[in-house]
């Protein structure tokens, strides 16, 4: 079948198709066409290509014919069916995009394809429109109004930039044993117990557990992470009050870094993360003794992702805490085992974001500098 349509790609075309399959944002149909052309270029039979790519034989033949009679761009692109006209004109398509970007109807959480199709019928002269027609036009405009992403939108001002660059410059400095870098944060953990015992896994059957569970309260984890040493320490407490925070700092100073002249501490803007917390927990002389050996560095507000310990807490959640644990002692035992193994391997974080990259990528978000005005 289609023997006369022989696909012979140039090296540049092979590189383009390989790069397309290797990453980036492309339509699924376009990726299948790229797979067909690369397989045909290697001399695979049409039947074998159809089975591997999971398309029909006619599709394989059609893509090969488009390439031989046209070019690579034609083979990869969508071709309208003969005689089929677009149901929406350019103005109607622009109206559809504007409608999809507007607020949904009253009482509805978001736009759906059916709602958009009904809205377009009311706004245009069409008697009816299918949801598939609406979907195709939206996909062409890279728009999916039924999806929402949660994102933190900070107010970027001079204070934001100053704190961000302070932390990034700190990360870029070489290790200093006399002035170690420690990233600090906390996270709550809910204690969850089983109502019914899970059934262990067997060959051909995964572990099964009951949807019902028992809440046994919450605890707090204070996490300290030294990115240069690949060292972390997790302390379990019943609360995250100012006194608990103060005792963690004293432990850092007296137990974990007794010989350090100054600990440079990176943390977020939680209300308890202040020097005043130590005065609430200790006598003034003791609080001042601890503070003399700590240098605070704060991340910008709504930018705690700049704190490396956030990455470490994420690893802790995935590797250790992503299960039901109902008892604080059992939780502490599991965390201690995880901590020992990770400290033994000296696992580090490969931090790639720098001050130069921040200025390049977030340049538009930086405050605009006023132009120098000449005095009269």
C-alpha positions as CSV (number, residue, x, y, z in Angstrom):
1,X,0.0,0.0,0.0
2,X,1.3,3.5,-1.0
3,X,4.5,2.0,-2.2
4,X,5.2,4.9,-4.5
5,X,5.1,7.4,-1.6
6,X,8.7,6.9,-0.2
7,X,9.7,9.2,2.6
8,X,13.3,10.3,2.6
9,X,14.0,13.0,5.2
10,X,17.0,15.3,5.2
11,X,19.1,15.5,8.3
12,X,17.7,18.9,9.2
13,X,14.1,17.5,8.9
14,X,15.1,14.5,11.1
15,X,16.5,16.8,13.7
16,X,13.4,19.0,13.7
17,X,11.1,16.0,14.1
18,X,13.3,14.5,16.8
19,X,13.3,17.7,18.7
20,X,9.5,18.0,18.4
21,X,9.1,14.6,20.0
22,X,11.7,15.3,22.7
23,X,9.8,18.2,24.3
24,X,7.8,21.3,23.9
25,X,4.1,21.9,23.5
26,X,2.6,20.3,20.4
27,X,-0.8,18.8,19.5
28,X,-1.1,15.1,19.9
29,X,-2.0,14.6,16.2
30,X,1.1,16.6,15.1
31,X,3.3,14.3,17.2
32,X,1.8,11.2,15.7
33,X,2.5,12.6,12.2
34,X,6.1,13.2,13.2
35,X,6.3,9.6,14.5
36,X,4.9,8.3,11.2
37,X,7.4,10.3,9.1
38,X,10.4,9.2,11.2
39,X,9.3,5.6,11.0
40,X,8.7,5.7,7.3
41,X,12.2,7.3,6.8
42,X,13.7,4.3,8.6
43,X,12.0,2.0,6.1
44,X,9.2,0.6,8.3
45,X,6.2,-1.0,6.6
46,X,2.9,0.9,6.7
47,X,1.2,-1.9,8.6
48,X,4.0,-1.8,11.3
49,X,3.8,2.0,11.5
50,X,0.0,2.0,11.9
51,X,0.2,-0.6,14.7
52,X,3.0,1.2,16.6
53,X,1.6,4.7,16.3
54,X,-2.0,3.4,16.7
55,X,-3.5,5.0,13.6
56,X,-5.2,3.6,10.6
57,X,-3.4,2.5,7.4
58,X,-5.1,5.3,5.5
59,X,-3.7,7.8,7.9
60,X,-0.1,6.5,7.3
61,X,-0.6,6.7,3.6
62,X,-2.1,10.2,3.7
63,X,0.8,11.6,5.7
64,X,3.3,10.1,3.4
65,X,1.5,11.4,0.4
66,X,1.4,14.9,1.8
67,X,5.2,14.8,2.4
68,X,6.1,13.5,-1.0
69,X,3.7,15.7,-2.9
70,X,4.3,18.7,-0.7
71,X,6.8,19.3,2.1
72,X,7.3,18.6,5.8
73,X,5.1,21.5,6.9
74,X,2.2,20.2,4.8
75,X,2.6,16.7,6.2
76,X,2.5,18.0,9.8
77,X,-0.3,20.5,9.5
78,X,-4.1,20.0,9.6
79,X,-5.8,20.0,6.2
80,X,-9.5,20.9,6.0
81,X,-11.8,18.3,4.6
82,X,-12.8,18.9,1.0
83,X,-15.8,21.1,0.8
84,X,-15.8,21.8,4.6
85,X,-16.0,25.4,5.6
86,X,-15.1,26.9,9.0
87,X,-18.3,27.5,10.9
88,X,-17.0,30.6,12.6
89,X,-15.7,33.6,10.8
90,X,-12.6,35.5,11.9
91,X,-14.8,38.0,13.8
92,X,-16.9,35.3,15.3
93,X,-13.8,33.5,16.5
94,X,-12.5,36.6,18.1
95,X,-15.9,37.0,19.8
96,X,-15.6,33.4,21.1
97,X,-12.2,34.1,22.5
98,X,-13.4,37.3,24.2
99,X,-16.4,35.4,25.7
100,X,-14.3,32.6,27.0
101,X,-12.0,35.1,28.7
102,X,-14.9,36.9,30.4
103,X,-16.7,35.9,33.5
104,X,-19.0,32.8,33.3
105,X,-22.8,33.1,33.5
106,X,-24.3,33.8,36.9
107,X,-24.4,30.7,39.1
108,X,-21.8,28.9,37.1
109,X,-18.2,28.2,38.3
110,X,-16.6,28.3,34.9
111,X,-17.3,28.1,31.2
112,X,-17.9,24.8,29.6
113,X,-18.0,23.9,25.9
114,X,-21.8,23.6,26.0
115,X,-22.2,27.0,27.7
116,X,-19.8,28.7,25.2
117,X,-21.7,27.1,22.2
118,X,-25.0,28.3,23.5
119,X,-23.6,31.8,24.1
120,X,-22.2,31.9,20.6
121,X,-25.6,31.0,19.2
122,X,-27.2,33.9,21.0
123,X,-24.4,36.3,19.9
124,X,-24.3,35.3,16.2
125,X,-26.6,34.2,13.5
126,X,-25.9,30.5,13.9
127,X,-28.9,28.2,14.6
128,X,-26.7,25.8,16.4
129,X,-23.0,25.1,17.2
130,X,-21.4,21.9,18.6
131,X,-19.1,21.8,21.5
132,X,-16.5,20.2,19.3
133,X,-16.5,23.3,17.0
134,X,-15.9,25.5,20.0
135,X,-13.2,23.3,21.3
136,X,-11.3,23.3,18.0
137,X,-11.3,27.1,17.8
138,X,-10.2,27.5,21.4
139,X,-7.4,25.0,21.0
140,X,-6.2,26.9,17.9
141,X,-6.0,30.0,20.2
142,X,-4.3,28.0,23.0
143,X,-7.2,28.7,25.3
144,X,-8.8,26.3,27.8
145,X,-11.3,28.3,29.9
146,X,-12.5,25.2,31.8
147,X,-9.0,25.0,33.5
148,X,-7.7,27.1,36.4
149,X,-4.2,27.2,37.9
150,X,-3.5,28.5,41.4
151,X,-0.7,31.0,41.4
152,X,0.6,33.5,43.8
153,X,0.7,36.9,42.3
154,X,3.0,39.0,44.5
155,X,3.3,42.8,44.6
156,X,6.8,43.3,43.2
157,X,8.3,46.5,44.6
158,X,11.7,47.7,45.8
159,X,11.4,45.7,49.1
160,X,10.5,42.5,47.2
161,X,13.5,42.9,44.9
162,X,15.9,43.7,47.7
163,X,14.9,40.6,49.7
164,X,15.0,38.4,46.7
165,X,18.5,39.5,45.6
166,X,19.7,39.3,49.2
167,X,18.7,35.6,49.4
168,X,20.0,34.8,45.9
169,X,23.4,36.4,46.6
170,X,23.6,34.5,49.8
171,X,23.1,31.2,48.0
172,X,25.8,32.1,45.5
173,X,28.4,32.7,48.2
174,X,31.0,29.9,48.8
175,X,30.6,27.8,52.0
176,X,32.0,29.3,55.2
177,X,32.2,27.1,58.3
178,X,32.4,30.1,60.6
179,X,29.2,31.6,59.0
180,X,27.1,28.6,57.9
181,X,23.9,29.1,55.8
182,X,20.8,27.5,57.2
183,X,17.3,27.6,55.6
184,X,14.5,27.3,58.1
185,X,10.7,26.7,57.9
186,X,7.9,24.6,59.4
187,X,5.0,22.5,58.2
188,X,2.0,21.1,59.9
189,X,1.3,17.3,59.7
190,X,-2.1,15.7,60.3
191,X,-2.1,12.5,62.2
192,X,-4.4,10.0,60.4
193,X,-5.3,6.5,61.6
194,X,-6.8,3.6,59.9
195,X,-10.4,2.5,60.8
196,X,-9.9,-0.8,59.0
197,X,-6.5,-2.6,58.5
198,X,-5.2,-2.3,54.9
199,X,-4.8,-5.4,52.8
200,X,-1.2,-6.0,51.9
201,X,-0.2,-6.2,48.2
202,X,0.0,-9.5,46.3
203,X,1.2,-10.5,42.9
204,X,-1.2,-8.9,40.4
205,X,-3.0,-6.9,43.1
206,X,-1.9,-3.6,44.7
207,X,-2.3,-2.7,48.3
208,X,-5.9,-1.8,49.2
209,X,-7.0,0.5,52.0
210,X,-10.3,1.8,53.2
211,X,-11.5,5.3,52.3
212,X,-12.5,5.9,55.9
213,X,-9.9,7.2,58.3
214,X,-9.6,8.6,61.8
215,X,-8.2,12.1,62.6
216,X,-5.9,12.1,65.5
217,X,-5.0,15.8,65.6
218,X,-2.0,17.6,64.2
219,X,1.7,18.2,65.0
220,X,4.2,20.7,63.7
221,X,7.6,20.0,62.1
222,X,10.4,22.6,62.3
223,X,12.9,21.9,59.4
224,X,16.4,23.3,59.2
225,X,18.5,22.6,56.1
226,X,22.1,23.4,55.4
227,X,22.5,23.4,51.6
228,X,26.3,23.4,51.7
229,X,26.7,20.4,54.0
230,X,23.7,18.5,52.7
231,X,22.4,18.3,56.3
232,X,18.9,18.6,57.6
233,X,17.2,18.4,61.0
234,X,13.5,17.9,61.6
235,X,12.1,18.6,65.0
236,X,8.6,17.5,65.9
237,X,6.5,19.8,68.3
238,X,2.9,19.9,69.3
239,X,2.7,23.6,68.3
240,X,4.5,26.2,66.3
241,X,4.3,29.0,68.8
242,X,7.0,31.7,69.3
243,X,8.4,29.7,72.2
244,X,8.8,26.6,70.1
245,X,10.5,28.6,67.4
246,X,12.9,30.2,70.0
247,X,13.9,26.8,71.3
248,X,14.7,25.6,67.8
249,X,17.0,28.6,67.3
250,X,18.8,27.9,70.6
251,X,19.3,24.3,69.5
252,X,20.8,25.5,66.2
253,X,23.2,27.7,68.1
254,X,24.2,25.5,71.0
255,X,23.9,21.9,69.6
256,X,24.2,21.9,65.8
257,X,26.6,24.9,65.3
258,X,28.4,25.4,68.6
259,X,31.6,26.6,66.9
260,X,30.1,28.9,64.3
261,X,30.6,32.6,64.7
262,X,27.3,33.5,63.0
263,X,24.5,31.5,61.5
264,X,22.9,33.1,58.5
265,X,19.3,32.1,58.7
266,X,16.9,32.2,55.7
267,X,13.3,32.2,56.6
268,X,9.9,33.5,55.5
269,X,7.8,36.3,57.1
270,X,5.7,34.2,59.6
271,X,4.7,36.3,62.6
272,X,6.8,34.2,65.0
273,X,10.0,34.4,62.9
274,X,11.3,37.4,64.8
275,X,13.9,38.3,67.3
276,X,11.2,39.1,69.7
277,X,10.2,35.4,70.0
278,X,13.4,34.8,71.9
279,X,12.6,37.5,74.4
280,X,9.2,35.9,74.9
281,X,10.8,32.5,75.7
282,X,14.0,33.4,77.5
283,X,15.5,35.9,79.9
284,X,16.9,39.0,78.1
285,X,20.6,38.0,78.6
286,X,19.9,34.5,77.1
287,X,17.9,35.9,74.2
288,X,20.6,38.4,73.4
289,X,23.3,35.7,73.6
290,X,21.5,33.6,71.0
291,X,20.7,36.6,68.7
292,X,24.4,37.7,68.6
293,X,25.1,34.5,66.7
294,X,22.2,34.7,64.2
295,X,21.8,36.8,61.2
296,X,18.3,36.9,59.8
297,X,17.6,36.9,56.0
298,X,13.9,37.1,55.0
299,X,12.4,36.0,51.7
300,X,10.0,38.4,50.0
301,X,6.4,38.3,51.0
302,X,4.5,35.7,49.0
303,X,7.8,34.3,47.7
304,X,8.7,31.5,50.2
305,X,9.6,29.4,47.2
306,X,13.0,31.2,47.4
307,X,13.7,29.3,50.6
308,X,15.6,26.1,49.7
309,X,14.1,24.3,52.7
310,X,10.8,24.4,50.8
311,X,12.3,21.9,48.4
312,X,13.5,19.7,51.3
313,X,10.1,19.7,52.9
314,X,8.6,18.6,49.5
315,X,11.0,15.7,49.5
316,X,10.1,14.8,53.0
317,X,6.4,14.8,52.1
318,X,6.9,12.6,49.1
319,X,9.4,10.1,50.6
320,X,8.2,9.8,54.2
321,X,4.9,11.5,55.0
322,X,2.8,10.5,52.1
323,X,0.9,7.9,54.1
324,X,-1.4,7.5,57.1
325,X,0.5,7.8,60.4
326,X,-1.7,8.1,63.5
327,X,0.8,8.4,66.4
328,X,3.4,11.2,67.1
329,X,6.0,8.7,68.3
330,X,5.6,6.6,65.2
331,X,5.8,9.7,63.1
332,X,9.0,10.8,64.9
333,X,10.5,7.4,64.3
334,X,9.8,7.4,60.6
335,X,11.1,11.0,60.2
336,X,14.3,10.1,62.1
337,X,15.0,7.1,59.8
338,X,14.4,9.3,56.8
339,X,16.7,12.1,58.2
340,X,19.5,9.7,59.0
341,X,19.5,8.1,55.5
342,X,19.3,11.5,53.7
343,X,22.0,13.0,55.9
344,X,24.2,10.0,55.3
345,X,24.0,10.5,51.5
346,X,24.5,14.3,52.0
347,X,21.7,14.9,49.5
348,X,21.9,18.5,48.2
349,X,19.7,20.8,46.2
350,X,20.9,22.0,42.8
351,X,19.8,25.6,43.0
352,X,19.8,27.2,39.5
353,X,18.1,30.5,40.1
354,X,20.5,33.4,40.5
355,X,20.4,37.2,40.7
356,X,21.4,37.5,37.1
357,X,18.6,35.1,36.0
358,X,16.1,37.0,38.2
359,X,17.0,40.3,36.5
360,X,16.7,38.6,33.0
361,X,13.5,36.7,33.6
362,X,11.7,39.1,35.9
363,X,13.0,42.3,34.4
364,X,9.5,43.5,33.5
365,X,8.4,43.0,37.1
366,X,11.2,45.1,38.6
367,X,10.2,48.6,39.7
368,X,10.6,51.1,36.9
369,X,13.4,53.6,37.6
370,X,12.4,57.2,37.2
371,X,14.3,59.1,34.5
372,X,16.7,61.7,35.8
373,X,15.2,65.1,35.4
374,X,17.3,68.2,34.8
375,X,16.9,70.9,37.4
376,X,15.9,74.3,36.0
